[in-house]
Amino acid sequence: MSEGSAIQQKDQNQSEPETSAFASSIRSHVEKTVVGLDLVLERTLISLLTGGHLLMEGVPGTAKTLMVQSVAHSIELQFGRVQFTIDLLPSDIIGSEILDKDSGDFRVHKGPIFTNLLLADEINRASPKVQSALLEAMQERKVTIGDNTFTLPSPFLVIATQNPVEQAGTFDLPEAQLDRFLMRHRLGYLDSDDEAEVLRRALKLKLIRDKDGGAMPMTAFDAIDKSSPLAISDLTSAMEKVLEVHVSEVFVRHCVDLVNRTRNHPDIELGGSPRAGIALVTASRARAFLHGRDYVVPEDIFALAEDIVLHRIRLSYEAVARGRKGDDVLAEILDQLA
């Protein structure tokens, strides 16, 4: 083994205990309820460690909401959920001013956005006006209610979900909002072994009884372990370690090259924004930390590119008419980088 390899191996061994102490605690806690979503969990942890927002896209029943709630309960985070619907108003999310009949003054009623982890369930069912209400909060971590501006709790993270197949009564997220999501992860179905384990766990669920003698069958949400093994201070310490992960100048240039290629590709009408490059380097740091490294490697770019870049590009009409797909074009660009 060369001297350089020995140093890398030593650095990796030094970072592994801190990595495993954080990631393994969350993973073991989440796996009590969620089966076979290791990649989804990794993406969620990357979002937590970088403070970047996450958009989960998957058909109903793929445990998107269950995953988010399980992660929230693994750390002592305030958790809020908003079910997005067509009649939702911006004030239903950020809050509003309410007239106090006794004093005659207006008082501020804060909405569910004042939390650490906000689950925006089926975000594409809300109108564009409501979706835009999240923009200030997602970018600047603050909201304005009336004449008052409030800073959101720290940490603050939005994890949104949407159904990619049912389009009736939905509104596509505008590019400005999509760009504010660090990653957009697409969930598929479990493999047969994991799905069989889901069924076995469902068979073990019992009844929830109340004091009046009534009962209801348990769901997977009732089975979530509410005891949080980690505190916010543990998350903060892990975030500090992520910031210590080394990013070389060569790696930075690779990220810039990838984003520039999306802007110059003949089949792409709208390429990646500067946020795409920022997201690549910050998410790669977190992924390196989760994999026990204190330095990033090209593998991090290739592993994260689809989730980070794909939702930030838009194909031209001519390319779509020829049957081109965004993931195929991105794969071509990545092949040119390899």
Sine and cosine of phi, psi and omega as CSV:
sin_phi,cos_phi,sin_psi,cos_psi,sin_omega,cos_omega
0.00,0.00,0.73,-0.69,0.00,-1.00
-0.95,0.32,0.25,-0.97,0.00,-1.00
-0.89,0.45,-0.65,0.76,0.01,-1.00
-0.89,0.45,-0.65,0.76,0.01,-1.00
-0.92,0.40,-0.60,0.80,0.00,-1.00
-0.90,0.43,-0.65,0.76,0.02,-1.00
-0.90,0.43,-0.69,0.72,0.02,-1.00
-0.88,0.48,-0.66,0.75,0.00,-1.00
-0.91,0.41,-0.62,0.79,0.02,-1.00
-0.91,0.42,-0.71,0.71,0.01,-1.00
-0.89,0.46,-0.63,0.77,-0.01,-1.00
-0.91,0.42,-0.68,0.74,0.01,-1.00
-0.90,0.43,-0.53,0.85,0.00,-1.00
-0.94,0.35,-0.55,0.83,-0.07,-1.00
-1.00,0.05,-0.30,0.95,-0.08,-1.00
-0.89,0.46,-0.69,0.73,-0.02,-1.00
-0.87,0.50,-0.66,0.75,0.00,-1.00
-0.93,0.38,-0.62,0.79,0.03,-1.00
-0.90,0.43,-0.77,0.64,-0.06,-1.00
-0.92,0.40,-0.55,0.84,0.00,-1.00
-0.90,0.44,-0.57,0.82,0.00,-1.00
-1.00,0.07,-0.85,0.53,-0.10,-1.00
-0.92,0.39,-0.64,0.77,-0.04,-1.00
-0.92,0.39,-0.58,0.81,0.04,-1.00
-0.89,0.45,-0.69,0.73,0.01,-1.00
-0.93,0.36,-0.68,0.73,-0.05,-1.00
-0.89,0.45,-0.71,0.70,-0.02,-1.00
-0.91,0.40,-0.56,0.83,0.03,-1.00
-0.93,0.36,-0.70,0.71,-0.04,-1.00
-0.94,0.35,-0.60,0.80,-0.06,-1.00
-0.93,0.38,-0.20,0.98,0.11,-0.99
-0.92,0.40,-0.41,0.91,-0.07,-1.00
-0.88,-0.47,-0.61,0.79,-0.13,-0.99
-0.96,-0.29,0.65,-0.76,-0.05,-1.00
-0.88,-0.47,0.72,-0.69,0.23,-0.97
0.94,0.35,0.41,0.91,0.00,-1.00
-0.88,-0.48,0.75,0.66,-0.05,-1.00
-0.88,0.47,-0.68,0.73,-0.03,-1.00
-0.93,0.38,-0.63,0.78,0.04,-1.00
-0.90,0.44,-0.65,0.76,0.03,-1.00
-0.90,0.44,-0.66,0.75,0.03,-1.00
-0.87,0.49,-0.71,0.71,0.01,-1.00
-0.89,0.45,-0.61,0.79,0.03,-1.00
-0.91,0.41,-0.66,0.76,0.03,-1.00
-0.92,0.39,-0.60,0.80,0.07,-1.00
-0.87,0.48,-0.67,0.75,0.03,-1.00
-0.89,0.45,-0.68,0.73,0.02,-1.00
-0.89,0.46,-0.68,0.73,-0.09,-1.00
-0.96,0.29,-0.40,0.92,-0.03,-1.00
-0.95,-0.30,-0.16,0.99,-0.06,-1.00
0.96,0.29,0.27,0.96,0.01,-1.00
-1.00,-0.03,0.53,-0.85,-0.05,-1.00
-0.99,0.11,0.46,-0.89,-0.12,-0.99
-0.80,-0.60,0.73,-0.68,0.10,-1.00
-0.94,-0.35,0.89,-0.46,0.05,-1.00
-0.98,-0.17,0.79,-0.62,-0.02,-1.00
-0.85,-0.53,0.85,-0.52,-0.01,-1.00
-0.18,-0.98,0.37,-0.93,-0.01,-1.00
-0.93,0.37,0.32,-0.95,-0.01,-1.00
-0.86,0.52,0.57,-0.82,0.08,-1.00
1.00,0.02,0.16,0.99,-0.02,-1.00
-0.99,-0.11,0.30,0.95,0.16,-0.99
0.93,0.37,0.52,0.86,0.03,-1.00
-0.91,0.41,-0.79,0.62,-0.02,-1.00
-0.92,0.40,-0.63,0.78,0.01,-1.00
-0.88,0.47,-0.65,0.76,0.02,-1.00
-0.88,0.47,-0.73,0.68,-0.05,-1.00
-0.89,0.45,-0.71,0.71,0.00,-1.00
-0.91,0.42,-0.61,0.80,0.01,-1.00
-0.91,0.42,-0.66,0.75,0.03,-1.00
-0.91,0.40,-0.67,0.75,0.00,-1.00
-0.87,0.49,-0.61,0.80,0.00,-1.00
-0.98,0.18,-0.24,0.97,0.05,-1.00
-0.98,0.22,-0.33,0.94,0.08,-1.00
-0.82,-0.58,0.52,-0.86,-0.01,-1.00
-0.96,0.27,0.93,0.37,-0.01,-1.00
-0.97,-0.26,0.59,-0.80,0.19,-0.98
-0.95,0.33,0.74,-0.67,-0.08,-1.00
-0.86,-0.51,0.73,-0.68,0.06,-1.00
-0.74,-0.67,0.52,-0.86,-0.01,-1.00
-0.72,-0.69,0.71,-0.70,0.07,-1.00
-0.83,-0.56,0.84,-0.54,0.06,-1.00
-1.00,0.03,0.95,-0.32,-0.07,-1.00
-0.97,0.24,0.77,-0.64,0.02,-1.00
-0.68,-0.73,0.17,-0.98,-0.07,-1.00
-0.91,0.41,-0.47,0.88,-0.05,-1.00
-0.99,-0.12,0.17,0.99,0.01,-1.00
-0.94,0.35,0.60,-0.80,0.02,-1.00
-0.94,-0.35,0.43,-0.90,0.06,-1.00
-0.82,0.57,-0.60,0.80,0.00,-1.00
-0.91,0.41,-0.38,0.92,0.05,-1.00
-0.93,0.36,-0.30,0.95,-0.02,-1.00
-0.98,-0.22,-0.81,0.59,-0.12,-0.99
-1.00,0.00,-0.37,0.93,-0.03,-1.00
0.94,-0.35,-0.05,-1.00,-0.07,-1.00
-0.36,-0.93,0.15,-0.99,0.11,-0.99
-1.00,-0.08,0.74,-0.68,-0.04,-1.00
-0.87,-0.50,0.70,-0.72,0.00,-1.00
-0.98,0.22,0.83,-0.56,0.07,-1.00
-1.00,0.09,0.92,-0.39,-0.09,-1.00
-0.91,0.42,-0.51,0.86,-0.04,-1.00
-0.96,0.29,-0.73,0.69,-0.05,-1.00
-1.00,-0.07,-0.33,0.94,-0.06,-1.00
0.98,0.20,0.10,1.00,0.01,-1.00
-0.98,-0.21,0.36,-0.93,0.08,-1.00
-1.00,0.01,0.69,-0.72,0.10,-1.00
-0.85,-0.52,0.47,-0.88,-0.08,-1.00
-1.00,0.03,0.79,-0.61,0.12,-0.99
-0.96,-0.30,0.94,-0.35,-0.04,-1.00
-0.98,0.22,0.65,-0.76,-0.02,-1.00
-1.00,0.06,-0.05,-1.00,-0.06,-1.00
-0.93,0.38,-0.14,0.99,0.00,-1.00
-0.94,0.34,-0.29,0.96,0.02,-1.00
-0.99,0.15,0.98,0.21,-0.04,-1.00
-0.43,-0.90,0.08,-1.00,0.05,-1.00
-1.00,0.10,-0.69,0.72,-0.03,-1.00
-0.79,-0.61,0.92,-0.40,-0.02,-1.00
-0.96,-0.27,0.84,-0.54,0.09,-1.00
-1.00,-0.08,0.93,-0.37,0.05,-1.00
-0.99,-0.11,1.00,-0.03,-0.14,-0.99
-0.98,0.19,0.80,-0.60,-0.02,-1.00
0.79,0.61,0.85,0.53,-0.10,-0.99
-0.88,0.48,-0.47,0.88,-0.05,-1.00
-0.98,0.20,0.03,1.00,0.08,-1.00
-1.00,0.05,-0.20,0.98,0.01,-1.00
-1.00,0.03,0.38,-0.92,0.00,-1.00
-0.94,0.33,0.37,-0.93,0.03,-1.00
-0.83,0.56,-0.54,0.84,0.02,-1.00
-0.89,0.46,-0.65,0.76,0.01,-1.00
-0.96,0.29,-0.66,0.75,0.02,-1.00
-0.86,0.52,-0.64,0.77,-0.02,-1.00
-0.93,0.36,-0.35,0.94,0.03,-1.00
-0.91,0.42,-0.36,0.93,0.01,-1.00
-0.99,0.11,-0.25,0.97,-0.15,-0.99
-0.87,0.49,-0.77,0.64,-0.02,-1.00
-0.88,0.47,-0.67,0.74,-0.03,-1.00
-0.91,0.41,-0.67,0.74,-0.06,-1.00
-0.94,0.33,-0.54,0.84,-0.05,-1.00
-1.00,0.00,-0.71,0.70,-0.15,-0.99
-0.96,-0.29,-0.06,1.00,0.00,-1.00
0.84,0.54,0.62,0.78,0.08,-1.00
-0.47,-0.88,0.35,-0.94,0.03,-1.00
-0.71,-0.71,0.40,-0.92,0.03,-1.00
-0.90,-0.44,0.83,-0.56,0.06,-1.00
-0.85,-0.53,0.93,-0.36,-0.08,-1.00
0.91,0.42,-0.82,-0.57,0.03,-1.00
-0.99,-0.12,0.08,1.00,-0.10,-1.00
-0.95,-0.31,0.66,-0.75,0.08,-1.00
-0.92,-0.38,0.76,-0.65,-0.07,-1.00
-0.86,-0.51,0.68,-0.74,0.10,-0.99
-0.99,0.10,0.70,-0.71,-0.02,-1.00
-0.98,0.21,0.37,-0.93,0.02,-1.00
-0.85,0.53,0.39,-0.92,0.01,-1.00
-0.87,-0.50,0.80,-0.61,0.02,1.00
-0.97,0.24,0.30,-0.95,0.08,-1.00
-0.72,-0.69,0.77,-0.63,-0.07,-1.00
-0.57,-0.82,0.71,-0.71,0.10,-1.00
-0.96,-0.28,0.83,-0.55,0.16,-0.99
-0.90,-0.44,0.92,-0.40,-0.05,-1.00
-0.96,-0.29,0.49,-0.87,0.07,-1.00
-0.83,-0.55,0.45,-0.89,0.12,-0.99
-0.44,-0.90,0.44,-0.90,-0.02,-1.00
-0.99,-0.12,0.87,-0.48,-0.09,-1.00
-0.99,0.16,-0.15,0.99,-0.13,-0.99
-0.96,-0.28,-0.53,0.85,-0.04,-1.00
-1.00,-0.09,0.95,-0.32,-0.11,-0.99
-0.98,-0.22,-0.17,0.99,-0.01,-1.00
-0.92,0.40,0.80,-0.60,0.03,-1.00
0.96,0.28,0.41,0.91,0.01,-1.00
-0.87,-0.49,0.30,-0.95,0.02,-1.00
-0.78,-0.63,0.80,-0.60,0.03,-1.00
-0.88,0.47,0.66,-0.75,0.05,-1.00
-0.93,0.36,0.73,-0.69,0.03,-1.00
-0.93,0.38,0.39,-0.92,-0.03,-1.00
-0.84,0.54,-0.59,0.81,-0.03,-1.00
-0.88,0.48,-0.57,0.82,0.01,-1.00
-0.99,0.11,-0.63,0.78,0.05,-1.00
-0.85,0.53,-0.61,0.79,-0.03,-1.00
-0.91,0.41,-0.37,0.93,-0.01,-1.00
-0.99,0.13,-0.15,0.99,0.10,-0.99
-1.00,0.07,0.83,-0.56,0.05,-1.00
-0.83,0.55,-0.71,0.71,-0.04,-1.00
-0.63,-0.77,0.46,-0.89,0.15,-0.99
-0.81,-0.59,0.96,-0.30,-0.09,-1.00
-0.97,-0.25,0.72,-0.69,-0.02,-1.00
-0.97,-0.23,0.85,-0.53,-0.03,-1.00
-1.00,-0.06,0.63,-0.78,0.12,-0.99
-0.93,-0.38,-0.16,-0.99,0.04,-1.00
-0.99,0.17,0.41,-0.91,0.06,-1.00
-0.94,0.33,0.38,-0.93,0.14,-0.99
-0.96,0.27,0.16,-0.99,-0.17,-0.99
-0.90,0.44,-0.61,0.80,-0.02,-1.00
-0.92,0.39,-0.70,0.71,0.01,-1.00
-0.92,0.40,-0.62,0.78,0.01,-1.00
-0.92,0.39,-0.57,0.82,0.08,-1.00
-0.90,0.44,-0.61,0.80,0.04,-1.00
-0.92,0.40,-0.59,0.81,0.08,-1.00
-0.87,0.50,-0.68,0.73,0.00,-1.00
-0.92,0.40,-0.63,0.78,0.02,-1.00
-0.89,0.45,-0.67,0.74,0.02,-1.00
-0.92,0.40,-0.59,0.81,0.04,-1.00
-0.89,0.45,-0.57,0.82,0.01,-1.00
-0.94,0.35,-0.36,0.93,-0.02,-1.00
-1.00,0.02,-0.14,0.99,-0.02,-1.00
-0.93,0.36,0.65,-0.76,-0.08,-1.00
-0.95,-0.33,-0.37,-0.93,-0.01,-1.00
-0.98,-0.18,0.52,-0.85,0.16,-0.99
-0.98,-0.22,0.88,-0.47,-0.07,-1.00
-0.97,-0.25,0.58,-0.82,0.07,-1.00
-0.96,-0.29,0.08,-1.00,-0.10,-0.99
-0.94,0.35,-0.30,0.95,0.01,-1.00
-1.00,0.02,0.03,1.00,0.04,-1.00
0.99,-0.12,-0.13,0.99,0.04,-1.00
-0.97,0.22,0.22,-0.98,-0.04,-1.00
-0.46,-0.89,0.45,-0.89,0.08,-1.00
-0.69,-0.73,0.60,-0.80,0.06,-1.00
-0.90,0.43,0.64,-0.77,0.05,-1.00
-0.93,0.37,0.46,-0.89,0.17,-0.99
-0.90,-0.43,0.08,-1.00,0.03,-1.00
-0.88,0.47,-0.50,0.86,0.02,-1.00
-0.92,0.38,-0.57,0.82,0.04,-1.00
-0.93,0.36,-0.40,0.92,-0.05,-1.00
-1.00,0.07,-0.07,1.00,0.01,-1.00
-0.89,0.45,0.74,-0.67,0.04,-1.00
-0.96,0.29,0.89,-0.45,-0.08,-1.00
-1.00,0.08,-0.11,0.99,0.02,-1.00
-0.99,0.15,0.88,-0.48,-0.07,-1.00
-1.00,0.04,0.90,-0.43,0.00,-1.00
-0.96,0.27,-0.31,0.95,-0.06,-1.00
-0.84,-0.55,0.46,-0.89,0.06,-1.00
-0.96,-0.29,0.17,-0.99,0.03,-1.00
-0.87,0.49,-0.54,0.84,0.02,-1.00
-0.88,0.47,-0.55,0.83,0.06,-1.00
-0.92,0.39,-0.64,0.77,0.06,-1.00
-0.90,0.43,-0.67,0.74,0.01,-1.00
-0.88,0.47,-0.67,0.74,0.03,-1.00
-0.89,0.46,-0.66,0.75,0.03,-1.00
-0.91,0.41,-0.62,0.78,0.03,-1.00
-0.89,0.45,-0.60,0.80,0.06,-1.00
-0.90,0.43,-0.63,0.78,0.03,-1.00
-0.91,0.41,-0.59,0.81,0.04,-1.00
-0.88,0.48,-0.64,0.77,-0.01,-1.00
-0.92,0.39,-0.29,0.96,0.03,-1.00
-1.00,0.02,-0.13,0.99,0.01,-1.00
-0.91,0.40,0.76,-0.65,-0.09,-1.00
-0.98,0.21,0.73,-0.68,0.09,-1.00
-0.86,-0.52,0.90,-0.43,-0.06,-1.00
-0.98,0.22,0.31,-0.95,0.05,-1.00
-0.90,0.43,-0.57,0.82,0.04,-1.00
-0.89,0.46,-0.66,0.75,0.02,-1.00
-0.89,0.45,-0.67,0.74,0.03,-1.00
-0.86,0.51,-0.69,0.73,0.00,-1.00
-0.90,0.43,-0.59,0.81,0.06,-1.00
-0.88,0.47,-0.66,0.75,0.02,-1.00
-0.90,0.43,-0.68,0.73,0.03,-1.00
-0.89,0.45,-0.65,0.76,0.00,-1.00
-0.89,0.46,-0.68,0.73,0.01,-1.00
-0.88,0.48,-0.74,0.68,-0.02,-1.00
-0.91,0.42,-0.66,0.76,0.01,-1.00
-0.90,0.44,-0.58,0.81,0.02,-1.00
-0.91,0.41,-0.53,0.85,0.06,-1.00
-0.93,0.36,-0.46,0.89,0.00,-1.00
-0.98,0.18,-0.39,0.92,-0.08,-1.00
-0.95,-0.30,0.01,1.00,-0.02,-1.00
-0.96,0.29,0.71,-0.70,-0.07,-1.00
-0.90,0.44,-0.38,0.92,-0.02,-1.00
-1.00,-0.04,-0.07,1.00,-0.05,-1.00
-0.95,-0.30,0.84,-0.54,0.01,-1.00
-0.99,0.12,-0.63,0.77,0.01,-1.00
-0.81,-0.58,0.90,-0.43,-0.02,-1.00
-1.00,0.01,-0.05,-1.00,-0.03,-1.00
-0.93,0.37,0.59,-0.81,0.02,-1.00
-1.00,0.09,0.14,-0.99,0.10,-0.99
-0.83,0.55,-0.46,0.89,0.04,-1.00
-0.89,0.45,-0.45,0.89,0.01,-1.00
-0.90,0.44,-0.70,0.72,0.03,-1.00
-0.92,0.40,-0.66,0.75,0.04,-1.00
-0.87,0.49,-0.69,0.73,-0.01,-1.00
-0.89,0.45,-0.61,0.79,-0.01,-1.00
-0.89,0.45,-0.71,0.70,-0.06,-1.00
-0.96,0.28,-0.63,0.78,-0.02,-1.00
-0.94,0.33,-0.68,0.74,0.02,-1.00
-0.93,0.37,-0.56,0.83,0.03,-1.00
-0.90,0.43,-0.61,0.80,0.08,-1.00
-0.85,0.52,-0.74,0.67,-0.02,-1.00
-0.91,0.42,-0.64,0.77,0.02,-1.00
-0.91,0.42,-0.65,0.76,0.05,-1.00
-0.87,0.49,-0.68,0.74,0.03,-1.00
-0.87,0.49,-0.70,0.71,-0.01,-1.00
-0.92,0.40,-0.41,0.91,0.02,-1.00
-0.99,-0.13,0.22,0.98,0.11,-0.99
0.98,0.21,0.41,0.91,0.03,-1.00
-0.91,-0.42,0.49,-0.87,0.13,-0.99
-0.95,-0.32,0.43,0.90,0.06,-1.00
-0.46,-0.89,0.47,-0.88,0.01,-1.00
-1.00,-0.02,0.39,-0.92,0.02,-1.00
-0.72,-0.70,0.34,-0.94,0.00,-1.00
-0.81,0.58,-0.49,0.87,0.03,-1.00
-0.83,0.56,-0.54,0.84,0.01,-1.00
-0.89,0.45,-0.63,0.77,0.02,-1.00
-0.89,0.45,-0.75,0.66,-0.06,-1.00
-0.92,0.39,-0.55,0.84,0.00,-1.00
-0.95,0.31,-0.51,0.86,-0.12,-0.99
-0.97,-0.23,-0.22,0.98,-0.16,-0.99
-0.84,0.54,-0.68,0.73,-0.04,-1.00
-0.89,0.46,-0.69,0.72,-0.03,-1.00
-0.95,0.31,-0.45,0.89,-0.09,-1.00
-0.99,-0.11,-0.62,0.79,-0.16,-0.99
-1.00,-0.09,-0.59,0.81,-0.21,-0.98
-0.87,0.49,-0.63,0.78,-0.03,-1.00
-0.99,0.17,-0.03,1.00,0.00,-1.00
-0.97,-0.23,0.01,1.00,0.02,-1.00
-0.89,-0.45,0.43,-0.90,0.04,-1.00
-0.70,-0.72,0.80,-0.60,0.00,-1.00
-0.95,0.30,0.43,-0.90,0.07,-1.00
-0.95,0.30,0.33,-0.94,0.01,-1.00
-0.89,0.46,-0.60,0.80,0.00,-1.00
-0.90,0.44,-0.65,0.76,0.00,-1.00
-0.92,0.39,-0.66,0.75,0.03,-1.00
-0.89,0.45,-0.64,0.77,0.00,-1.00
-0.90,0.43,-0.49,0.87,0.04,-1.00
-0.99,0.12,0.00,1.00,0.03,-1.00
1.00,0.03,0.22,0.97,0.01,-1.00
-0.95,0.30,0.53,-0.85,0.04,-1.00
-0.85,-0.53,0.49,-0.87,-0.07,-1.00
-0.87,0.50,-0.64,0.77,-0.04,-1.00
-0.93,0.36,-0.50,0.86,0.05,-1.00
-0.94,0.35,-0.67,0.74,0.02,-1.00
-0.90,0.43,-0.68,0.74,0.02,-1.00
-0.90,0.44,-0.62,0.79,0.03,-1.00
-0.89,0.46,-0.61,0.79,0.05,-1.00
-0.89,0.45,-0.69,0.72,0.00,-1.00
-0.90,0.44,-0.67,0.74,0.01,-1.00
-0.91,0.41,-0.57,0.82,0.06,-1.00
-0.90,0.44,-0.56,0.83,0.02,-1.00
-0.94,0.34,-0.46,0.89,0.02,-1.00
-0.99,0.17,-0.46,0.89,-0.11,-0.99
-0.91,0.42,0.00,0.00,0.00,0.00
